Amino acid sequence: MKPYRKEYLKKDILSGIVVALVSIPISLGYAQIAGLPVVYGLYGSVLPILVYALFTTSPQFVFGVDATPAALVGVALVSLEITASSSEAVRIVPVITMFTAFWLLLFFVIRAGKLVNYISKPVMGGFISGIGCTIILMQVPKLFGGGAGTGELFILLYHIWQELAEFNLLSALLGVGTVVILQIARKKIPKFPMSVVLMLAGAGLMAALHLEDYGVKQLPEVAAGLPKLLIPDFSLFFANAEEILVLSFTIALVIMAQTLLATSNYALKYNYKIHNNREVLAYAAGNAASALVGCCPVNGSVSRSGIADQYGCKSQVMSVTAGLTMVLVLLFGTKFLHYLPVPVLTGIVISALLGILEFDIAKKAWKADKQEFVIFMAAFLGVLILGTIYGVIVGVLLSFIAVIVRAIVPPKTFLGIIPGHEGLHNLSRNKEAYPIRQTVIYRFSGNLFFANINTFQEDIELALKEDTRQVIVDARGIGGIDITAAERLVILKRNLNDKGIYFYLTEHADIVNDQLRAFGAGSLIEEGSVRRTVSLALRAAGVEKPYPLEGIANDVEYPYVEAKEKLAEFEWAFGEEAGEKMEALAAEIAEKIILSGDFSMENIVNSENTAAWGRLGLFDEDELLNRLELYFSRLEEQENPDIKRIEQRLEQRRHIVEEKLRSLSPEAMELLKQHRKKMEERLEEKNPVYYQHYLKLRKQLEEEGS
């Protein structure tokens, strides 16, 4: 209601009146499906709607007597051997409804609304479609003068066959005609309340022509007056505790899932937010109110919400209006309801049920993902053939299986270069893409763990050729690994190295590096087999731009530009230990240079590239040069001209690195300055004495350079 505009009022009231009128035939039909006298459908369209309107955070969703909960209750009554519309049914249905409210309240307390995110669309679509088809088959005989059926698919089909003995042509014309007209109207004039018109027309024909004399059934008389509040008879629970608990839990779960999903769709469509947990509380309150008036469990109505939306509904003033309209019907319009022909009412109900079928999900799944299609059909056929609960179980189990299969066999591909285009491209989907010579680049888009590490290893081993010199894994899709995968990566690297092949793991999140160290695979990092980007791995392996491509005679420039956040890889690889590791690397390289006695620029670069880590990226090389300068300046034999000469070579190398960075990106030098500042701050914090020495050295080298 906040903020509410005056211009909303007219549309809200109009949409509320239309929703109430449309709800009359639908609610009457669903009450019958739930095994209650038809008047309870009207009772469930007053207090529950008003209570829901007070609690919900959705401004436009409609709540009331709906197909799925009604069908679940109706099927349960059959299994309990309770006759529909009997006094026993009238007593036990409110108990089921109240326990549904209790379950929803528990869902609210434990914040179970989040679980809806884990129910796949195919499972829910197959489940709802199965329920819808089951109810339609139950109602089909009423279109031509027969009685409603119960049970699953084959029993219902056999019942329809038996009821053909009661076939009444006039009833069939009225019932089937109603369905056909409503389906055409839904496409041609979706905003027009055709079901209300047909209801009025059917009642008029029944009153004027006495169609009952021709075998057309009509509704029993409905007593006028508002519903009386009652306390459900909980003694019935103890006689059927297990059945009621399981049934009410299933209904509560369906109400929460179906209504939250549909409500969320409207929120996304109109760019507002709903609070899932508050919505679950609204469902609990609405169902408690339904139990107090003796009705079946109530649910969000997609079809009536769509009608309210078509008429411009903006707030729950619509629900209040609909509830008050139904009050007027109960007080002054019940005599009219007696004239409703059952075939027409059944046609309206079946038409509404056709609207909840979600076979469009199956069509999309068939085109895009056969696994999703199988899950939809399993849930659909499970409900239709085995019953509601078994159908849900089958669908959910298949969903979990699909998740496991996707985890075990995630999307994966081999990558190459399209000349003249940036980035790496799928070799199997791009005819213009070429692999880099002697290089396997493999992208694996899923967490690496015990169930898929064999696939990972086999894919790489099968891709090797006689001339392969480096294997690079683009692991940007790997968000985590387990201990089995970590151990196997070490083994895979060792096996490849034995064949003279470099192995690199690249592009992954830094948390994977932490996991590698924790699981005893830190050697991959220490030995430089973990690199920040594919191009840095290629650089470490000695493959320079322009990259040589298989199948192309001349080398083609590969315009690959590093992502700026990926220029520094040492911190990404080693985390908090980056400073210590860089210091150790500087010491290793300095000792190599001193032992060789060769202080040339060529030997400095060669010593870097053949160190344990391997060839560094430009940002990290800049930091390494700083640390090498600091290392050599601390040597006792500082007056040695060789030491002075190497400091000059290191400074020259720093300028070369800067020039390369300038050519890489206009922003790279600014990022380099920030990186240097961060390194200096870390040095000052960890080694204040060395930091002062570093500042002195930098000043000295700058003076000499000027």
C-alpha positions, 0 to 999 in steps of 0.5 A, a space after each residue: 500500500 506504500 506509496 498508494 496512488 489515487 489513480 490505482 483505486 479504479 483499476 484495483 476495484 474493477 480487477 477485484 470484482 472481475 476476479 471474484 466473478 471468475 472465482 465463483 465457477 472455479 471455486 465451486 468446481 475446486 471445492 467439488 474436486 476437494 470432496 467438499 460441498 460446492 458452497 465451501 469454495 465460496 467460503 474459501 474465497 472470502 476470509 482466506 483472501 482477506 487474511 492473505 492480503 494483510 500479510 503478503 508483500 506482493 501487491 498483485 498476486 491472488 490467493 484462494 481455492 486452487 487446483 493443486 491443493 484441492 486435487 491432493 485433498 480429493 485424492 487423499 479422501 479416496 485413499 482414506 475411503 471417505 465419500 466426497 461431500 459427506 459429513 466425514 469429508 466436511 469434518 476431516 478436510 479442515 483438519 488437513 488444511 490446519 496442518 497445512 498451515 502448521 507446516 507453512 508456519 514451520 517453514 516460516 520459522 526455519 526460513 525454508 522459502 530459500 529451498 524453492 531455489 533448489 526445486 528445478 523448473 522441470 520438476 515443478 512444471 512436470 508436477 503441476 502438469 501431471 496434477 492438472 491432467 489428472 484432475 482434467 481426466 477426473 472431470 471429463 465424464 461430467 462434461 457429458 453427463 457422467 460422474 467424476 472419477 478418482 485414481 491414476 491414469 489407467 483407472 481414470 481412462 477406464 472410468 471414462 469408458 464406463 461413464 460413456 454409458 451415461 452419455 448425454 448429447 446436450 450435456 456434451 455440447 454445453 461442456 465441450 462448447 464451453 471449453 472451446 469458447 474459453 480457449 478461443 477467447 483466451 487467445 482472441 480477447 484475453 481481457 474479456 471475462 468470458 467464463 463469467 458470461 458463459 456462467 450467466 448464459 448457462 444459468 439463463 438457459 437452465 432457468 428458461 428452458 429447464 435443461 434438467 428435463 433433458 438430462 442436464 445436471 445442475 448444481 445442488 442448492 447453495 444455502 445463503 449466508 456467510 461462513 461460520 467460524 469453527 475449530 477443526 475436529 483434531 480427534 480425526 487427526 489421531 485416527 489418521 495421523 500418518 496420512 494427514 501429516 504426509 499429505 499436509 506436508 506435501 500440500 504445504 511444500 507445493 503451496 510454498 514452491 508454486 506460489 513463491 515461484 509465480 509471485 517471484 515472476 511477477 516481481 521480476 516482471 514489474 521490478 519490485 521485491 517480495 520477501 520470501 519468508 514473509 510470503 510463507 507466513 502469508 500462506 500459513 495465515 491464509 490456510 489457517 483462515 481457510 481451516 476456520 471456515 471449513 475449506 480445503 487448503 488454499 494456494 496462489 492462483 496463477 490464472 486469476 493473478 493473470 486476470 487481475 494483471 490484465 485489468 491493471 491491478 496495482 495493490 491488494 485493494 484488489 483482494 479486499 474488493 474480491 473478498 467483499 464481492 464474494 460476501 455479497 454473492 453469499 448473502 444475495 446470489 446463492 439462489 442463482 448458483 442453483 441454476 448453473 449447469 454442471 457441464 458448463 461449470 466443468 467446462 470452466 474448470 477444465 479450461 482453467 486447468 488447461 491454463 496451468 499446464 506447462 508443456 511449453 517447458 517440455 518443448 524448450 527442454 527438448 530443444 535445449 537440454 534432453 536431460 531437462 526434458 526427461 526430468 519434466 516427463 518423469 515428474 509428469 508421468 510419475 504423477 499421472 501414473 503413480 500418484 502425486 507423492 510418487 511423482 514428486 519423489 521421482 522428479 526430485 530424485 532425477 533432479 539430484 541425479 542430473 546435478 550429479 551428472 553435470 558435476 561429473 561431466 561439466 562443460 569442457 572444450 579445447 581452445 584455440 585462436 581465431 586470427 584477428 580476434 581477441 580471446 580463446 575460442 572453442 575449436 569444435 564450434 569455430 571452424 576459423 579457430 586454430 590451435 597453437 602449435 605444440 600446445 593443448 589448451 583445455 577449458 574445464 568448467 566445473 569444480 574438480 573433485 574425485 568423481 570427475 578427475 578421471 574425465 579431466 585427466 583422460 581428456 588431456 591425455 587423449 589430446 596429446 600429440 607427439 609434438 605437444 610441448 605444453 598443456 594449459 588448463 583454462 580453469 576459470 570455471 573451477 571454483 574448488 577442488 578436493 584432496 583427490 583432485 589435488 593429488 591427481 594434479 600433482 601426478 598428472 604434472 609429473 607424468 607430463 613432465 616425464 614426457 617433456 611436456 609443461 603443465 599449467 593450471 590458469 585463470 582460476 579463483 585464488 581460493 583454489 591455490 589455498 586449497 592446493 596448499 592445504 591438500 599437499 599440492 603446493 608444489 604446483 605453485 612453488 614450481 610455477 605450474 599455477 599461472 594467473 592467465 593463459 598468456 602468462 603460461 604460454 610466456 613461461 613455456 617460452 611461446 612468444 607472440 605472435 603465437 604460431 598456429 597449426 594449419 597456418 603457414 605464417 605466424 599471425 598476431 594474436 591481439 590478446 590483452 591481459 585483464 588488468 586485475 590479472 597482471 600481478 600473479 604472485 599475490 594471487 598464487 601465494 596469498 599472504 606468503 607472497 612477500 616471503 616467496 618473492 624474497 626467496 625467489 630473488 635469493 635463488 636467482 641472485 645466487 645463480 648469477 653470482 655462481 655463474 660469474 656472468 653479470 650480463 643482461 642476457 644471463 639475468 633474464 635467463 636466470 629469472 626464466 630458469 628459476 623454480 617458479 619459471 618466467 614471471 609476468 611483467 608486474 611480478 618481474 618489476 617487484 623481483 628486480 626491486 628485490 634483486 637490487 636490494 639483495 645485491 646492495 646488501 652484500 658486503 662486497 658492495 665496492 666490487 665493480 661487478 656488483 655495481 654493474 649488475 645493479 645498473 643492469 637490473 635498473 636497465 631491465 626495470 626500464 625495459 619492463 616499464 616500456 613493455 607495460 606502456 605498450 600493453 595498456 595505457 593504464 598499465 603504468 598507473 597500475 604498476 605504480 600502485 603495485 609498487 606502492 603496495 609492495 613498499 608498504 608490505 616491505 616497510 611493515 615486515 622489514 623496516 630496516 630493509 625498507 630504509 635500505 631500499 629507499 636509500 638504494 632507489 635514491 642512489 640509482 635515480 641520482 646515477 641515472 640522472 
